[in-house]
Amino acid sequence: MYQIANVVVTIIQVYSYAIIVYILMSWFPNARDTKVGQFFANICEPYLEPFRRFIPPIGMIDISPIVALLVLRFATAGVYGLVDMVNRGL
């Protein structure tokens, strides 16, 4: 069971890193227009879009990716918590 949890957590961590790279690309002009930028947009925007609908930007700063990363962090903790509950027989 721990191996499955580790795989899921690793996927979540890689996806979190992809979101961070995508956010950092916004600091460089035309970086999101490249093929790499479009790739990251295709994998990150579907996840970030619901957060952007509910969390308005503060001035010029979009804080929705921070909340999205926190949700992924809580999901990681939830996976380990679920595995722990299953192993304890609860």
C-alpha positions, -999 to +999 in steps of 0.1 A: +000+000+000+029+024+008+043+019-027+010+030-043+009+060-020+045+069-028+038+068-065+007+090-061+027+115-039+055+115-064+030+124-092+016+152-070+050+165-063+060+165-100+028+183-109+035+209-082+069+215-097+053+219-131+029+245-117+059+264-101+077+264-134+046+276-152+042+304-127+079+314-130+075+315-168+051+344-164+081+365-153+098+362-186+083+379-217+069+355-243+080+324-224+045+310-223+043+314-261+070+288-267+063+251-272+075+244-236+052+272-223+023+258-242+030+223-228+030+237-193-002+257-200-019+225-213-012+206-181-015+234-155-043+256-167-071+230-163-062+227-126-056+264-120-087+277-138-112+268-110-090+285-084-088+316-106-126+317-109-131+319-071-100+338-060-096+373-074-062+388-080-049+412-055-038+441-076-015+427-102-007+396-081-026+363-088-026+343-056-047+314-069-016+293-078-005+295-042-039+282-030-037+255-057-003+244-045-016+243-009-045+220-020-019+197-036+000+197-004-031+188+016-038+160-009-003+146-002-010+146+035-044+130+028-029+102+008-005+094+037-033+097+062-055+074+042-028+048+039-022+050+077-059+045+084-060+015+061-030+000+077-044+005+112-077-012+102-099+018+108 
